[in-house]
């Protein structure tokens, strides 16, 4: 099942419920671009391979390309998110719970951004809709354990594999170029850093864009009173819309996160930044092809930690890393609880 742009536009301005639902989902996509997408370009900005302006423009373009191409090749991440929770058979209550979850995610992400801490909007999304589903059912029966366990796989994959690939990749690069003049290789690694950042932005669109399109489709179906749609096709207009909103979010709020990830945690040289980007992109590609929803933030930051640790453990600012880890650990219970409370409040009000 799908919906054309003409059908969507016509109904958007006739149906206030659809308008509010789309507005909230748009806010979540915007916040993802605001807080998650800058991770993809953090290292190329911190190593001065690109200016923040050019890096943000590049990220917007490659986010769109990643979202477009990967959705056509393999939309399994979107399907995983769509099937992760069961909002029941009452479409009205399900829609209220979904809107409450979107509100909770925006609230959580805005607070984290204010303190300059890069949160995982992927995990916030999963936690928010899970908390709302629990509130709706009054139990854990609304959680699809078979799909939810993929999140746990993704958590391990993005953290462990990201760190290991970062460590190994930079070692290989150092081994290949150890006899080369560092000054002569500076230009090569500057260009390689730009290519690596483009690859990260591409894979961010492939991963995170699909997650939010899965929720977008769920919201549209619920507005139409269809709570049990089992199959759907993501339309091209939705891919373009999500990519544009994500790009706008990146351009407005990106620098604070770029500073935390690319500058404060580890001071990187160009070849190290390239190694971190390559490692992160490979990890995201693996997870996208297997349909496992992972966090771009986790993947990129753990890859940077692995690159820094390969030089020496003390080169990583573990104070900043500790703050990130604490925020990640709090995301599931914290955003899940807010989603639960907002769902209860919204159901009482509406």
C-alpha positions as CSV (number, residue, x, y, z in Angstrom):
1,X,0.0,0.0,0.0
2,X,1.2,3.5,-0.7
3,X,-0.1,7.1,-1.1
4,X,0.5,9.6,-3.9
5,X,1.7,13.2,-3.4
6,X,-1.5,14.5,-4.8
7,X,-3.6,12.4,-2.4
8,X,-1.4,13.4,0.5
9,X,-1.5,17.1,-0.3
10,X,-5.2,17.2,-0.8
11,X,-5.9,15.5,2.5
12,X,-3.3,17.4,4.5
13,X,-5.2,20.6,4.5
14,X,-8.6,19.0,4.9
15,X,-7.7,16.8,7.8
16,X,-6.4,18.6,10.9
17,X,-5.5,15.3,12.5
18,X,-3.2,14.4,9.6
19,X,-1.7,17.9,9.6
20,X,-0.8,17.7,13.3
21,X,0.6,14.1,12.9
22,X,2.8,15.2,10.0
23,X,3.9,18.3,11.8
24,X,5.1,16.2,14.8
25,X,6.8,13.6,12.6
26,X,8.4,16.4,10.6
27,X,9.7,17.8,13.9
28,X,11.3,14.5,14.7
29,X,13.0,14.3,11.3
30,X,14.2,17.9,11.7
31,X,15.7,17.1,15.1
32,X,17.4,14.0,13.7
33,X,19.1,16.3,11.1
34,X,19.8,18.8,13.9
35,X,21.5,16.3,16.2
36,X,22.4,13.1,14.3
37,X,23.5,14.1,10.8
38,X,26.4,16.4,12.0
39,X,28.1,13.3,13.3
40,X,28.7,12.2,9.7
41,X,30.7,15.4,8.9
42,X,32.2,16.1,12.3
43,X,35.7,14.8,11.5
44,X,36.1,16.5,8.1
45,X,35.2,19.8,9.7
46,X,37.5,19.3,12.7
47,X,40.5,18.4,10.5
48,X,39.7,21.5,8.4
49,X,39.3,19.4,5.2
50,X,36.0,21.2,4.6
51,X,34.4,24.4,5.9
52,X,31.2,23.8,8.0
53,X,29.1,25.4,5.4
54,X,30.3,23.2,2.5
55,X,30.3,20.1,4.7
56,X,26.6,20.7,5.7
57,X,25.6,21.2,2.0
58,X,27.5,18.0,1.1
59,X,25.8,16.1,4.0
60,X,22.4,17.3,2.8
61,X,23.0,16.0,-0.8
62,X,24.5,12.6,0.3
63,X,21.8,12.1,3.0
64,X,19.2,12.4,0.2
65,X,21.2,10.0,-2.1
66,X,21.6,7.5,0.7
67,X,18.0,7.6,1.6
68,X,16.9,7.3,-2.0
69,X,19.2,4.5,-3.2
70,X,19.1,2.3,-0.1
71,X,15.3,2.5,0.1
72,X,15.0,1.2,-3.5
73,X,17.7,-1.5,-2.8
74,X,16.6,-2.6,0.6
75,X,13.9,-1.0,2.8
76,X,14.2,-3.6,5.6
77,X,15.2,-1.0,8.2
78,X,12.0,0.9,7.6
79,X,10.0,-2.3,7.8
80,X,11.8,-3.2,11.1
81,X,10.8,0.1,12.7
82,X,7.2,-0.2,11.3
83,X,6.8,-3.6,12.9
84,X,8.6,-3.0,16.1
85,X,5.5,-2.1,18.1
86,X,1.8,-2.9,18.0
87,X,-0.5,0.1,18.6
88,X,-3.6,-2.1,18.7
89,X,-6.7,-2.1,16.6
90,X,-8.2,1.2,17.7
91,X,-6.7,3.6,15.1
92,X,-7.7,6.8,17.0
93,X,-5.9,5.7,20.3
94,X,-3.0,4.4,18.3
95,X,-2.6,7.8,16.5
96,X,-2.8,9.7,19.8
97,X,-0.1,7.4,21.2
98,X,2.1,7.9,18.1
99,X,1.8,11.7,18.3
100,X,2.7,11.5,22.0
101,X,5.8,9.5,21.2
102,X,6.9,12.1,18.6
103,X,6.5,14.9,21.1
104,X,8.6,13.0,23.6
105,X,11.4,12.4,21.1
106,X,11.6,16.1,20.2
107,X,11.6,17.1,23.9
108,X,14.4,14.6,24.7
109,X,16.6,15.6,21.7
110,X,16.2,19.3,22.3
111,X,17.4,19.1,26.0
112,X,20.4,17.0,24.9
113,X,21.3,19.4,22.1
114,X,21.1,22.3,24.6
115,X,23.9,20.7,26.6
116,X,25.8,19.8,23.4
117,X,25.6,16.1,23.9
118,X,25.2,14.0,20.8
119,X,22.3,11.7,21.5
120,X,21.1,8.8,19.3
121,X,17.8,9.8,17.7
122,X,17.5,6.3,16.4
123,X,17.3,5.0,20.0
124,X,15.2,7.9,21.1
125,X,12.7,7.0,18.3
126,X,12.6,3.4,19.3
127,X,12.3,4.2,23.0
128,X,9.6,6.8,22.4
129,X,7.3,4.6,20.4
130,X,7.9,1.6,22.7
131,X,7.0,3.7,25.8
132,X,3.8,4.9,24.0
133,X,2.9,1.4,23.0
134,X,3.3,0.1,26.6
135,X,1.1,3.0,27.8
136,X,-1.5,2.2,25.2
137,X,-1.7,-1.6,26.1
138,X,-1.0,-1.1,29.8
139,X,1.6,-3.9,29.4
140,X,4.5,-5.0,27.3
141,X,2.2,-6.9,24.9
142,X,2.5,-4.0,22.5
143,X,6.2,-4.7,22.0
144,X,7.2,-7.0,19.1
145,X,10.2,-8.9,20.8
146,X,11.4,-10.5,17.5
147,X,11.9,-7.0,15.9
148,X,13.0,-5.3,19.1
149,X,15.8,-7.7,19.7
150,X,17.4,-6.3,16.5
151,X,17.9,-3.1,18.4
152,X,20.0,-4.9,20.9
153,X,22.0,-6.5,18.1
154,X,22.5,-3.0,16.6
155,X,23.6,-1.6,19.9
156,X,26.4,-4.1,20.1
157,X,27.2,-3.8,16.4
158,X,27.5,0.0,16.4
159,X,29.6,0.1,19.6
160,X,31.9,-2.9,19.3
161,X,32.3,-3.1,15.6
162,X,32.6,0.7,15.3
163,X,35.4,0.8,17.8
164,X,37.2,-2.3,16.3
165,X,36.9,-1.1,12.7
166,X,38.2,2.3,13.7
167,X,41.2,0.8,15.5
168,X,42.0,-1.6,12.7
169,X,41.4,0.8,9.8
170,X,43.8,3.5,11.2
171,X,46.4,0.8,11.8
172,X,46.2,-0.4,8.2
173,X,46.4,3.2,6.9
174,X,49.4,3.9,9.1
175,X,51.1,0.7,7.8
176,X,50.5,1.5,4.2
177,X,51.7,5.1,4.4
178,X,54.4,4.8,7.1
179,X,57.2,5.3,4.6
180,X,55.5,8.2,2.8
181,X,56.3,11.9,3.5
182,X,53.5,13.2,5.7
183,X,53.5,16.6,4.0
184,X,53.1,15.0,0.5
185,X,50.2,12.8,1.7
186,X,48.3,15.7,3.3
187,X,46.5,16.6,0.1
188,X,45.5,13.0,-0.6
189,X,44.1,12.6,2.9
190,X,42.3,15.9,2.7
191,X,40.4,14.6,-0.4
192,X,40.0,11.2,1.2
193,X,38.5,12.8,4.3
194,X,35.9,14.6,2.1
195,X,35.1,11.3,0.4
196,X,34.9,9.5,3.7
197,X,32.5,12.2,5.1
198,X,30.3,11.9,2.0
199,X,30.2,8.1,2.6
200,X,29.1,8.6,6.2
201,X,26.5,11.1,5.2
202,X,25.2,8.7,2.5
203,X,25.0,5.9,5.1
204,X,23.3,8.2,7.6
205,X,20.5,8.8,5.1
206,X,20.3,5.1,4.3
207,X,19.9,4.2,8.0
208,X,18.2,7.0,9.8
209,X,16.0,8.2,6.9
210,X,14.4,4.8,6.6
211,X,13.6,4.7,10.3
212,X,11.6,7.9,10.1
213,X,9.9,7.0,6.9
214,X,8.6,3.8,8.6
215,X,7.0,6.0,11.3
216,X,5.7,8.4,8.7
217,X,3.9,5.6,6.8
218,X,2.5,4.3,10.1
219,X,1.1,7.8,11.0
220,X,-0.6,8.1,7.6
221,X,-2.2,4.7,7.9
222,X,-3.5,5.4,11.4
223,X,-5.0,8.8,10.2
224,X,-7.0,6.7,7.7
225,X,-8.2,4.4,10.4
226,X,-6.0,1.5,9.2
227,X,-4.1,0.1,12.2
228,X,-3.2,-3.3,10.7
229,X,-1.5,-2.6,7.3
230,X,1.2,-5.3,6.8
231,X,2.8,-4.2,3.6
232,X,3.6,-0.8,2.1
233,X,5.7,1.0,-0.6
234,X,7.5,4.1,0.3
235,X,6.8,6.8,-2.3
236,X,9.5,9.0,-3.9
237,X,7.9,12.2,-2.6
238,X,8.3,11.0,1.0
239,X,12.0,10.2,0.4
240,X,12.6,13.7,-1.0
241,X,10.6,15.3,1.8
242,X,12.4,13.5,4.6
243,X,15.8,14.2,3.0
244,X,15.1,18.0,2.7
245,X,13.8,18.3,6.3
246,X,16.9,16.4,7.6
247,X,19.2,18.7,5.6
248,X,17.5,21.8,7.0
249,X,17.9,20.5,10.5
250,X,21.6,19.8,9.9
251,X,22.2,23.4,8.6
252,X,20.6,25.0,11.6
253,X,21.9,23.0,14.6
254,X,24.9,21.1,13.4
255,X,27.9,23.0,14.8
256,X,27.4,22.3,18.5
257,X,27.4,18.5,17.8
258,X,30.3,18.8,15.3
259,X,32.4,20.4,18.1
260,X,31.6,17.7,20.7
261,X,32.2,14.7,18.4
262,X,35.0,16.0,16.1
263,X,36.9,18.4,18.3
264,X,36.4,17.8,22.0
265,X,36.6,14.0,22.2
266,X,39.7,13.3,20.1
267,X,42.0,15.6,18.2
268,X,42.4,14.0,14.8
269,X,44.8,14.4,11.9
270,X,43.4,14.0,8.4
271,X,44.4,10.4,7.9
272,X,42.8,9.5,11.3
273,X,39.6,11.3,10.3
274,X,39.5,9.4,7.1
275,X,40.0,6.1,8.9
276,X,37.1,6.9,11.3
277,X,34.8,7.8,8.4
278,X,35.6,4.7,6.5
279,X,35.2,2.5,9.5
280,X,31.8,4.1,10.4
281,X,30.5,3.9,6.8
282,X,31.4,0.2,6.6
283,X,29.6,-0.6,9.8
284,X,26.5,1.3,8.7
285,X,26.5,-0.4,5.3
286,X,26.7,-3.8,7.0
287,X,23.8,-3.0,9.3
288,X,21.6,-1.5,6.6
289,X,21.9,-4.5,4.3
290,X,21.0,-6.8,7.1
291,X,18.0,-4.7,8.3
292,X,19.5,-4.0,11.7
293,X,18.6,-0.5,13.0
294,X,21.8,1.0,14.4
295,X,22.7,4.4,15.7
296,X,24.8,6.7,13.5
297,X,25.9,8.5,16.6
298,X,27.1,5.4,18.3
299,X,28.9,4.1,15.2
300,X,30.7,7.3,14.4
301,X,31.8,8.2,17.9
302,X,33.0,4.7,18.8
303,X,34.9,4.6,15.5
304,X,36.6,7.9,16.5
305,X,37.4,6.4,19.9
306,X,38.9,3.4,18.2
307,X,41.1,5.6,16.0
308,X,42.2,7.6,19.0
309,X,43.0,4.6,21.1
310,X,45.1,3.1,18.3
311,X,47.5,6.1,18.8
312,X,47.3,5.9,22.6
313,X,44.5,5.4,25.1
314,X,45.2,8.8,26.7
315,X,44.6,10.6,23.4
316,X,40.9,10.1,23.9
317,X,39.1,12.6,26.1
318,X,37.3,10.0,28.2
319,X,35.5,12.7,30.1
320,X,33.6,13.6,27.0
321,X,33.2,10.0,26.0
322,X,31.8,9.2,29.5
323,X,29.2,12.0,29.1
324,X,28.2,10.5,25.7
325,X,28.0,7.0,27.1
326,X,25.8,8.2,30.0
327,X,23.5,10.0,27.7
328,X,23.2,6.9,25.5
329,X,22.5,4.7,28.5
330,X,19.8,7.1,29.7
331,X,18.1,7.3,26.2
332,X,16.1,4.1,26.4
333,X,14.7,4.4,29.9
334,X,14.5,8.2,29.8
335,X,12.9,8.8,26.4
336,X,10.8,5.6,26.9
337,X,9.4,7.0,30.2
338,X,8.7,10.4,28.6
339,X,6.9,8.6,25.7
340,X,4.9,6.5,28.2
341,X,3.9,9.6,30.3
342,X,3.1,11.7,27.2
343,X,1.0,8.9,25.8
344,X,-1.0,8.7,29.0
345,X,-1.4,12.5,29.0
346,X,-2.4,12.7,25.4
347,X,-4.9,9.8,25.7
348,X,-6.5,11.5,28.7
349,X,-6.7,14.9,26.8
350,X,-7.9,13.5,23.5
